[in-house]
Amino acid sequence: MIDAAAVHTEVVLIQQAGAIVVSIVTAIGIIMVALLNRTRQHAKVAAANSVVVKNEVKNDHTTNLRDESDERHTEIIATLRELSATQQQMLETQKVHGREIGNLHKSVGGIRDELRGMREDDRQQREELDEERGRIRALEDARTPTAATPRRRTRTT
């Protein structure tokens, strides 16, 4: 025979399992609705943004935006090549100027050496001239017996 207490326990367990399943399905449904609402909000924002973007891209342009972008890119590359060529010319000119400045430094150094030599020669000539004047004075003093004879003034440098 079927035990009534066992059947009753099984019915209670099935009812409780059913209640758990219903709770789980309800929770999943609530989560799904929340996610769906959030997705709808994101979709609305994306749709609004795409309208703005479409308006900006389309606007009243008579040309294709991509074609216009490609044309500008080509112009920029051409300008960069011109600038690069000009820069290369400037570098070459700068090298020439550097060599010329180096040569000028050497020339100035040579001129300074020559001036030093000329100054030394001038100093030696002054010393020799002073010695000659001293000799002339000595000869003049020896030639004139009296002190009444005026001495010539000599220029000393």
N, CA and C atoms as an extended XYZ file, in Angstrom:
471
Properties=species:S:1:pos:R:3:atomname:S:1:resname:S:1:resid:I:1 pbc="F F F"
N         0.778       -1.160        0.000 N   MET     1
C         0.000        0.000        0.000 CA  MET     1
C         0.843        1.257        0.000 C   MET     1
N         0.231        2.247       -0.424 N   ILE     2
C         0.909        3.530       -0.524 CA  ILE     2
C         0.737        4.219        0.808 C   ILE     2
N         1.827        4.626        1.278 N   ASP     3
C         1.820        5.306        2.562 CA  ASP     3
C         1.441        6.760        2.341 C   ASP     3
N         0.426        7.237        3.017 N   ALA     4
C        -0.108        8.584        2.838 CA  ALA     4
C         0.898        9.631        3.313 C   ALA     4
N         1.644        9.331        4.332 N   ALA     5
C         2.614       10.284        4.861 CA  ALA     5
C         3.737       10.485        3.853 C   ALA     5
N         4.174        9.430        3.188 N   ALA     6
C         5.251        9.529        2.203 CA  ALA     6
C         4.793       10.335        1.007 C   ALA     6
N         3.546       10.104        0.590 N   VAL     7
C         3.010       10.848       -0.549 CA  VAL     7
C         2.924       12.326       -0.175 C   VAL     7
N         2.439       12.582        0.994 N   HIS     8
C         2.296       13.962        1.426 CA  HIS     8
C         3.670       14.648        1.443 C   HIS     8
N         4.732       13.984        1.891 N   THR     9
C         6.080       14.536        1.946 CA  THR     9
C         6.578       14.835        0.535 C   THR     9
N         6.277       13.914       -0.408 N   GLU    10
C         6.703       14.135       -1.788 CA  GLU    10
C         5.982       15.326       -2.390 C   GLU    10
N         4.708       15.468       -2.093 N   VAL    11
C         3.932       16.588       -2.627 CA  VAL    11
C         4.497       17.899       -2.082 C   VAL    11
N         4.823       17.928       -0.815 N   VAL    12
C         5.365       19.136       -0.195 CA  VAL    12
C         6.714       19.473       -0.846 C   VAL    12
N         7.543       18.461       -1.047 N   LEU    13
C         8.851       18.689       -1.679 CA  LEU    13
C         8.686       19.208       -3.105 C   LEU    13
N         7.740       18.642       -3.849 N   ILE    14
C         7.505       19.094       -5.229 CA  ILE    14
C         7.009       20.533       -5.218 C   ILE    14
N         6.119       20.860       -4.277 N   GLN    15
C         5.595       22.223       -4.181 CA  GLN    15
C         6.731       23.207       -3.843 C   GLN    15
N         7.603       22.799       -2.919 N   GLN    16
C         8.715       23.669       -2.537 CA  GLN    16
C         9.687       23.845       -3.711 C   GLN    16
N         9.957       22.769       -4.437 N   ALA    17
C        10.837       22.842       -5.609 CA  ALA    17
C        10.221       23.739       -6.661 C   ALA    17
N         8.902       23.613       -6.845 N   GLY    18
C         8.212       24.463       -7.802 CA  GLY    18
C         8.312       25.921       -7.400 C   GLY    18
N         8.171       26.209       -6.097 N   ALA    19
C         8.262       27.575       -5.596 CA  ALA    19
C         9.673       28.125       -5.839 C   ALA    19
N        10.668       27.281       -5.645 N   ILE    20
C        12.066       27.701       -5.881 CA  ILE    20
C        12.273       28.006       -7.357 C   ILE    20
N        11.758       27.124       -8.224 N   VAL    21
C        11.893       27.330       -9.672 CA  VAL    21
C        11.197       28.618      -10.086 C   VAL    21
N        10.011       28.857       -9.547 N   VAL    22
C         9.269       30.075       -9.877 CA  VAL    22
C        10.055       31.300       -9.406 C   VAL    22
N        10.640       31.217       -8.229 N   SER    23
C        11.437       32.339       -7.708 CA  SER    23
C        12.642       32.611       -8.603 C   SER    23
N        13.314       31.527       -9.030 N   ILE    24
C        14.481       31.670       -9.896 CA  ILE    24
C        14.071       32.273      -11.234 C   ILE    24
N        13.020       31.755      -11.828 N   VAL    25
C        12.541       32.266      -13.123 CA  VAL    25
C        12.130       33.726      -12.989 C   VAL    25
N        11.491       34.066      -11.888 N   THR    26
C        11.079       35.453      -11.657 CA  THR    26
C        12.304       36.357      -11.537 C   THR    26
N        13.299       35.904      -10.784 N   ALA    27
C        14.525       36.695      -10.605 CA  ALA    27
C        15.224       36.893      -11.951 C   ALA    27
N        15.293       35.802      -12.733 N   ILE    28
C        15.913       35.898      -14.063 CA  ILE    28
C        15.120       36.859      -14.936 C   ILE    28
N        13.818       36.812      -14.856 N   GLY    29
C        12.964       37.715      -15.634 CA  GLY    29
C        13.201       39.163      -15.261 C   GLY    29
N        13.302       39.426      -13.945 N   ILE    30
C        13.549       40.799      -13.481 CA  ILE    30
C        14.903       41.301      -13.987 C   ILE    30
N        15.913       40.441      -13.889 N   ILE    31
C        17.254       40.808      -14.379 CA  ILE    31
C        17.219       41.062      -15.881 C   ILE    31
N        16.526       40.203      -16.623 N   MET    32
C        16.422       40.350      -18.080 CA  MET    32
C        15.722       41.651      -18.452 C   MET    32
N        14.669       41.993      -17.723 N   VAL    33
C        13.952       43.245      -17.997 CA  VAL    33
C        14.868       44.439      -17.727 C   VAL    33
N        15.618       44.396      -16.633 N   ALA    34
C        16.539       45.489      -16.301 CA  ALA    34
C        17.609       45.631      -17.383 C   ALA    34
N        18.170       44.485      -17.800 N   LEU    35
C        19.187       44.526      -18.863 CA  LEU    35
C        18.602       45.027      -20.180 C   LEU    35
N        17.382       44.603      -20.477 N   LEU    36
C        16.729       45.040      -21.702 CA  LEU    36
C        16.483       46.549      -21.671 C   LEU    36
N        16.038       47.053      -20.532 N   ASN    37
C        15.819       48.499      -20.399 CA  ASN    37
C        17.128       49.275      -20.552 C   ASN    37
N        18.164       48.746      -19.927 N   ARG    38
C        19.475       49.401      -20.040 CA  ARG    38
C        19.970       49.371      -21.483 C   ARG    38
N        19.794       48.246      -22.150 N   THR    39
C        20.197       48.128      -23.553 CA  THR    39
C        19.412       49.102      -24.424 C   THR    39
N        18.121       49.236      -24.131 N   ARG    40
C        17.295       50.188      -24.894 CA  ARG    40
C        17.813       51.611      -24.701 C   ARG    40
N        18.183       51.946      -23.456 N   GLN    41
C        18.710       53.288      -23.203 CA  GLN    41
C        19.998       53.525      -23.982 C   GLN    41
N        20.882       52.543      -23.956 N   HIS    42
C        22.131       52.660      -24.717 CA  HIS    42
C        21.847       52.771      -26.214 C   HIS    42
N        20.899       52.016      -26.682 N   ALA    43
C        20.543       52.058      -28.107 CA  ALA    43
C        20.006       53.434      -28.486 C   ALA    43
N        19.184       54.030      -27.589 N   LYS    44
C        18.647       55.367      -27.860 CA  LYS    44
C        19.778       56.399      -27.919 C   LYS    44
N        20.715       56.308      -26.984 N   VAL    45
C        21.855       57.232      -26.971 CA  VAL    45
C        22.695       57.044      -28.234 C   VAL    45
N        22.960       55.794      -28.599 N   ALA    46
C        23.741       55.514      -29.800 CA  ALA    46
C        23.027       56.023      -31.048 C   ALA    46
N        21.717       55.867      -31.097 N   ALA    47
C        20.940       56.355      -32.239 CA  ALA    47
C        21.032       57.869      -32.326 C   ALA    47
N        20.911       58.550      -31.180 N   ALA    48
C        21.010       60.010      -31.176 CA  ALA    48
C        22.402       60.450      -31.615 C   ALA    48
N        23.426       59.763      -31.124 N   ASN    49
C        24.800       60.102      -31.522 CA  ASN    49
C        25.027       59.849      -32.995 C   ASN    49
N        24.471       58.781      -33.520 N   SER    50
C        24.672       58.484      -34.939 CA  SER    50
C        23.993       59.531      -35.813 C   SER    50
N        22.870       60.080      -35.344 N   VAL    51
C        22.216       61.152      -36.099 CA  VAL    51
C        23.129       62.375      -36.154 C   VAL    51
N        23.748       62.709      -35.002 N   VAL    52
C        24.663       63.853      -34.958 CA  VAL    52
C        25.855       63.600      -35.874 C   VAL    52
N        26.441       62.416      -35.770 N   VAL    53
C        27.596       62.080      -36.597 CA  VAL    53
C        27.213       62.104      -38.075 C   VAL    53
N        26.096       61.508      -38.400 N   LYS    54
C        25.640       61.474      -39.789 CA  LYS    54
C        25.451       62.890      -40.308 C   LYS    54
N        24.885       63.762      -39.489 N   ASN    55
C        24.676       65.149      -39.887 CA  ASN    55
C        26.016       65.845      -40.115 C   ASN    55
N        26.986       65.599      -39.215 N   GLU    56
C        28.295       66.225      -39.360 CA  GLU    56
C        29.015       65.709      -40.602 C   GLU    56
N        28.913       64.434      -40.842 N   VAL    57
C        29.596       63.846      -41.996 CA  VAL    57
C        28.894       64.233      -43.286 C   VAL    57
N        27.602       64.140      -43.292 N   LYS    58
C        26.846       64.410      -44.507 CA  LYS    58
C        26.743       65.911      -44.722 C   LYS    58
N        26.135       66.585      -43.757 N   ASN    59
C        25.933       68.026      -43.785 CA  ASN    59
C        25.598       68.480      -45.199 C   ASN    59
N        26.272       69.492      -45.682 N   ASP    60
C        26.008       69.985      -47.043 CA  ASP    60
C        27.229       69.802      -47.932 C   ASP    60
N        28.041       68.794      -47.630 N   HIS    61
C        29.245       68.571      -48.425 CA  HIS    61
C        28.865       68.173      -49.849 C   HIS    61
N        29.608       68.765      -50.771 N   THR    62
C        29.378       68.390      -52.173 CA  THR    62
C        30.305       67.261      -52.585 C   THR    62
N        31.345       67.013      -51.738 N   THR    63
C        32.282       65.939      -52.053 CA  THR    63
C        32.185       64.856      -50.997 C   THR    63
N        32.710       63.698      -51.355 N   ASN    64
C        32.777       62.586      -50.430 CA  ASN    64
C        33.846       62.910      -49.392 C   ASN    64
N        33.520       62.683      -48.125 N   LEU    65
C        34.439       63.013      -47.045 CA  LEU    65
C        35.759       62.253      -47.186 C   LEU    65
N        35.698       61.009      -47.568 N   ARG    66
C        36.912       60.200      -47.739 CA  ARG    66
C        37.779       60.762      -48.858 C   ARG    66
N        37.150       61.147      -49.976 N   ASP    67
C        37.900       61.729      -51.093 CA  ASP    67
C        38.580       63.022      -50.657 C   ASP    67
N        37.847       63.828      -49.903 N   GLU    68
C        38.388       65.094      -49.416 CA  GLU    68
C        39.569       64.843      -48.472 C   GLU    68
N        39.426       63.859      -47.607 N   SER    69
C        40.499       63.501      -46.677 CA  SER    69
C        41.729       62.999      -47.431 C   SER    69
N        41.535       62.168      -48.441 N   ASP    70
C        42.646       61.661      -49.251 CA  ASP    70
C        43.357       62.802      -49.973 C   ASP    70
N        42.591       63.749      -50.487 N   GLU    71
C        43.170       64.897      -51.195 CA  GLU    71
C        44.032       65.729      -50.243 C   GLU    71
N        43.512       65.976      -49.048 N   ARG    72
C        44.281       66.743      -48.061 CA  ARG    72
C        45.545       65.996      -47.661 C   ARG    72
N        45.435       64.691      -47.512 N   HIS    73
C        46.593       63.873      -47.159 CA  HIS    73
C        47.675       64.013      -48.230 C   HIS    73
N        47.278       63.949      -49.486 N   THR    74
C        48.227       64.080      -50.594 CA  THR    74
C        48.898       65.451      -50.565 C   THR    74
N        48.115       66.501      -50.310 N   GLU    75
C        48.675       67.853      -50.231 CA  GLU    75
C        49.671       67.979      -49.078 C   GLU    75
N        49.341       67.384      -47.947 N   ILE    76
C        50.226       67.461      -46.781 CA  ILE    76
C        51.531       66.731      -47.060 C   ILE    76
N        51.449       65.565      -47.676 N   ILE    77
C        52.661       64.802      -48.004 CA  ILE    77
C        53.532       65.605      -48.968 C   ILE    77
N        52.924       66.243      -49.977 N   ALA    78
C        53.692       67.056      -50.927 CA  ALA    78
C        54.391       68.207      -50.196 C   ALA    78
N        53.688       68.854      -49.291 N   THR    79
C        54.266       69.956      -48.531 CA  THR    79
C        55.410       69.466      -47.653 C   THR    79
N        55.239       68.308      -47.021 N   LEU    80
C        56.308       67.750      -46.192 CA  LEU    80
C        57.544       67.427      -47.028 C   LEU    80
N        57.340       66.938      -48.237 N   ARG    81
C        58.483       66.643      -49.114 CA  ARG    81
C        59.222       67.927      -49.495 C   ARG    81
N        58.455       68.986      -49.784 N   GLU    82
C        59.073       70.279      -50.105 CA  GLU    82
C        59.871       70.788      -48.908 C   GLU    82
N        59.291       70.690      -47.722 N   LEU    83
C        59.984       71.144      -46.521 CA  LEU    83
C        61.251       70.321      -46.278 C   LEU    83
N        61.170       69.041      -46.522 N   SER    84
C        62.325       68.174      -46.338 CA  SER    84
C        63.440       68.559      -47.317 C   SER    84
N        63.084       68.838      -48.571 N   ALA    85
C        64.080       69.245      -49.569 CA  ALA    85
C        64.715       70.577      -49.168 C   ALA    85
N        63.899       71.510      -48.710 N   THR    86
C        64.413       72.808      -48.270 CA  THR    86
C        65.340       72.635      -47.080 C   THR    86
N        64.952       71.773      -46.155 N   GLN    87
C        65.790       71.529      -44.981 CA  GLN    87
C        67.130       70.919      -45.411 C   GLN    87
N        67.098       70.028      -46.371 N   GLN    88
C        68.333       69.409      -46.857 CA  GLN    88
C        69.254       70.458      -47.470 C   GLN    88
N        68.667       71.374      -48.249 N   GLN    89
C        69.461       72.463      -48.844 CA  GLN    89
C        70.077       73.338      -47.753 C   GLN    89
N        69.286       73.603      -46.728 N   MET    90
C        69.787       74.430      -45.629 CA  MET    90
C        70.938       73.734      -44.899 C   MET    90
N        70.837       72.422      -44.733 N   LEU    91
C        71.908       71.672      -44.080 CA  LEU    91
C        73.195       71.728      -44.904 C   LEU    91
N        73.054       71.599      -46.214 N   GLU    92
C        74.224       71.677      -47.088 CA  GLU    92
C        74.856       73.066      -47.004 C   GLU    92
N        74.022       74.104      -47.028 N   THR    93
C        74.524       75.477      -46.917 CA  THR    93
C        75.208       75.678      -45.574 C   THR    93
N        74.634       75.113      -44.530 N   GLN    94
C        75.213       75.231      -43.200 CA  GLN    94
C        76.584       74.550      -43.145 C   GLN    94
N        76.743       73.426      -43.819 N   LYS    95
C        78.041       72.759      -43.861 CA  LYS    95
C        79.084       73.638      -44.544 C   LYS    95
N        78.681       74.256      -45.672 N   VAL    96
C        79.597       75.155      -46.389 CA  VAL    96
C        79.987       76.320      -45.486 C   VAL    96
N        78.989       76.913      -44.825 N   HIS    97
C        79.277       78.027      -43.923 CA  HIS    97
C        80.197       77.594      -42.790 C   HIS    97
N        80.002       76.399      -42.290 N   GLY    98
C        80.860       75.882      -41.225 CA  GLY    98
C        82.312       75.773      -41.687 C   GLY    98
N        82.507       75.263      -42.912 N   ARG    99
C        83.876       75.170      -43.446 CA  ARG    99
C        84.474       76.559      -43.620 C   ARG    99
N        83.680       77.503      -44.144 N   GLU   100
C        84.170       78.863      -44.352 CA  GLU   100
C        84.524       79.534      -43.026 C   GLU   100
N        83.712       79.314      -42.009 N   ILE   101
C        84.004       79.887      -40.696 CA  ILE   101
C        85.287       79.271      -40.135 C   ILE   101
N        85.460       77.967      -40.342 N   GLY   102
C        86.691       77.317      -39.903 CA  GLY   102
C        87.911       77.925      -40.579 C   GLY   102
N        87.793       78.196      -41.875 N   ASN   103
C        88.902       78.828      -42.604 CA  ASN   103
C        89.162       80.232      -42.075 C   ASN   103
N        88.097       80.966      -41.764 N   LEU   104
C        88.271       82.312      -41.208 CA  LEU   104
C        88.990       82.258      -39.860 C   LEU   104
N        88.629       81.265      -39.024 N   HIS   105
C        89.312       81.120      -37.739 CA  HIS   105
C        90.811       80.887      -37.955 C   HIS   105
N        91.148       80.059      -38.928 N   LYS   106
C        92.559       79.802      -39.217 CA  LYS   106
C        93.250       81.079      -39.689 C   LYS   106
N        92.574       81.835      -40.559 N   SER   107
C        93.157       83.083      -41.066 CA  SER   107
C        93.364       84.080      -39.935 C   SER   107
N        92.379       84.231      -39.078 N   VAL   108
C        92.504       85.157      -37.952 CA  VAL   108
C        93.642       84.719      -37.039 C   VAL   108
N        93.759       83.425      -36.820 N   GLY   109
C        94.869       82.922      -36.005 CA  GLY   109
C        96.213       83.259      -36.630 C   GLY   109
N        96.298       83.122      -37.962 N   GLY   110
C        97.539       83.468      -38.657 CA  GLY   110
C        97.851       84.954      -38.536 C   GLY   110
N        96.828       85.778      -38.680 N   ILE   111
C        97.014       87.235      -38.561 CA  ILE   111
C        97.481       87.580      -37.149 C   ILE   111
N        96.917       86.947      -36.146 N   ARG   112
C        97.335       87.204      -34.766 CA  ARG   112
C        98.800       86.814      -34.566 C   ARG   112
N        99.186       85.668      -35.141 N   ASP   113
C       100.598       85.264      -35.042 CA  ASP   113
C       101.500       86.301      -35.696 C   ASP   113
N       101.096       86.792      -36.877 N   GLU   114
C       101.893       87.818      -37.567 CA  GLU   114
C       101.985       89.086      -36.730 C   GLU   114
N       100.884       89.506      -36.104 N   LEU   115
C       100.892       90.705      -35.259 CA  LEU   115
C       101.822       90.521      -34.058 C   LEU   115
N       101.806       89.328      -33.473 N   ARG   116
C       102.716       89.071      -32.362 CA  ARG   116
C       104.163       89.227      -32.823 C   ARG   116
N       104.450       88.676      -33.983 N   GLY   117
C       105.807       88.794      -34.525 CA  GLY   117
C       106.172       90.246      -34.805 C   GLY   117
N       105.214       90.996      -35.360 N   MET   118
C       105.473       92.406      -35.665 CA  MET   118
C       105.692       93.199      -34.375 C   MET   118
N       104.921       92.896      -33.336 N   ARG   119
C       105.110       93.580      -32.052 CA  ARG   119
C       106.489       93.277      -31.479 C   ARG   119
N       106.892       92.019      -31.587 N   GLU   120
C       108.218       91.638      -31.088 CA  GLU   120
C       109.311       92.357      -31.883 C   GLU   120
N       109.152       92.393      -33.217 N   ASP   121
C       110.120       93.118      -34.053 CA  ASP   121
C       110.169       94.588      -33.665 C   ASP   121
N       108.993       95.182      -33.452 N   ASP   122
C       108.906       96.594      -33.071 CA  ASP   122
C       109.593       96.824      -31.723 C   ASP   122
N       109.379       95.935      -30.779 N   ARG   123
C       110.013       96.060      -29.462 CA  ARG   123
C       111.533       95.981      -29.590 C   ARG   123
N       112.000       95.026      -30.402 N   GLN   124
C       113.445       94.895      -30.594 CA  GLN   124
C       114.022       96.140      -31.267 C   GLN   124
N       113.287       96.678      -32.257 N   GLN   125
C       113.774       97.894      -32.942 CA  GLN   125
C       113.814       99.075      -31.978 C   GLN   125
N       112.837       99.186      -31.093 N   ARG   126
C       112.853      100.274      -30.104 CA  ARG   126
C       114.045      100.133      -29.167 C   ARG   126
N       114.298       98.898      -28.746 N   GLU   127
C       115.456       98.676      -27.871 CA  GLU   127
C       116.748       99.055      -28.589 C   GLU   127
N       116.871       98.626      -29.855 N   GLU   128
C       118.071       98.953      -30.626 CA  GLU   128
C       118.185      100.456      -30.824 C   GLU   128
N       117.062      101.117      -31.095 N   LEU   129
C       117.054      102.564      -31.280 CA  LEU   129
C       117.465      103.273      -29.992 C   LEU   129
N       116.949      102.799      -28.861 N   ASP   130
C       117.333      103.387      -27.575 CA  ASP   130
C       118.833      103.209      -27.325 C   ASP   130
N       119.364      102.031      -27.686 N   GLU   131
C       120.801      101.786      -27.535 CA  GLU   131
C       121.597      102.742      -28.416 C   GLU   131
N       121.161      102.933      -29.660 N   GLU   132
C       121.839      103.843      -30.591 CA  GLU   132
C       121.785      105.272      -30.058 C   GLU   132
N       120.657      105.682      -29.521 N   ARG   133
C       120.547      107.033      -28.953 CA  ARG   133
C       121.504      107.183      -27.776 C   ARG   133
N       121.567      106.125      -26.979 N   GLY   134
C       122.508      106.172      -25.849 CA  GLY   134
C       123.932      106.324      -26.337 C   GLY   134
N       124.297      105.615      -27.397 N   ARG   135
C       125.642      105.708      -27.968 CA  ARG   135
C       125.881      107.112      -28.533 C   ARG   135
N       124.863      107.635      -29.218 N   ILE   136
C       125.001      108.989      -29.801 CA  ILE   136
C       125.209      110.008      -28.677 C   ILE   136
N       124.450      109.897      -27.606 N   ARG   137
C       124.590      110.815      -26.479 CA  ARG   137
C       125.988      110.698      -25.879 C   ARG   137
N       126.415      109.456      -25.758 N   ALA   138
C       127.758      109.256      -25.186 CA  ALA   138
C       128.810      109.891      -26.078 C   ALA   138
N       128.671      109.741      -27.397 N   LEU   139
C       129.629      110.346      -28.331 CA  LEU   139
C       129.563      111.870      -28.266 C   LEU   139
N       128.355      112.385      -28.204 N   GLU   140
C       128.200      113.842      -28.125 CA  GLU   140
C       128.789      114.383      -26.830 C   GLU   140
N       128.527      113.660      -25.740 N   ASP   141
C       129.067      114.098      -24.457 CA  ASP   141
C       130.593      114.032      -24.473 C   ASP   141
N       131.121      113.040      -25.123 N   ALA   142
C       132.574      112.898      -25.188 CA  ALA   142
C       133.174      113.952      -26.102 C   ALA   142
N       132.491      114.384      -27.100 N   ARG   143
C       132.965      115.372      -28.063 CA  ARG   143
C       132.927      116.772      -27.483 C   ARG   143
N       132.015      117.113      -26.703 N   THR   144
C       131.880      118.450      -26.143 CA  THR   144
C       132.542      118.475      -24.768 C   THR   144
N       133.618      119.280      -24.646 N   PRO   145
C       134.328      119.315      -23.385 CA  PRO   145
C       133.608      120.147      -22.319 C   PRO   145
N       132.782      121.090      -22.728 N   THR   146
C       132.186      121.963      -21.724 CA  THR   146
C       130.750      121.535      -21.455 C   THR   146
N       130.366      121.853      -20.283 N   ALA   147
C       129.014      121.519      -19.898 CA  ALA   147
C       128.048      122.579      -20.378 C   ALA   147
N       128.567      123.680      -20.954 N   ALA   148
C       127.717      124.767      -21.410 CA  ALA   148
C       126.983      124.409      -22.687 C   ALA   148
N       127.466      123.452      -23.393 N   THR   149
C       126.809      123.068      -24.646 CA  THR   149
C       125.501      122.380      -24.307 C   THR   149
N       124.415      122.942      -24.849 N   PRO   150
C       123.159      122.300      -24.512 CA  PRO   150
C       123.009      120.920      -25.175 C   PRO   150
N       122.417      120.121      -24.462 N   ARG   151
C       122.170      118.761      -24.960 CA  ARG   151
C       120.959      118.755      -25.857 C   ARG   151
N       121.036      117.930      -26.835 N   ARG   152
C       119.856      117.753      -27.684 CA  ARG   152
C       118.830      116.923      -26.946 C   ARG   152
N       117.644      117.319      -27.148 N   ARG   153
C       116.566      116.516      -26.552 CA  ARG   153
C       116.311      115.316      -27.438 C   ARG   153
N       116.215      114.197      -26.841 N   THR   154
C       115.920      112.990      -27.608 CA  THR   154
C       114.550      112.491      -27.237 C   THR   154
N       113.946      111.957      -28.217 N   ARG   155
C       112.593      111.420      -28.006 CA  ARG   155
C       112.695      109.945      -27.615 C   ARG   155
N       112.040      109.602      -26.537 N   THR   156
C       112.015      108.203      -26.110 CA  THR   156
C       110.586      107.723      -26.127 C   THR   156
N       110.476      106.523      -26.544 N   THR   157
C       109.119      105.948      -26.613 CA  THR   157
C       108.981      104.836      -25.648 C   THR   157
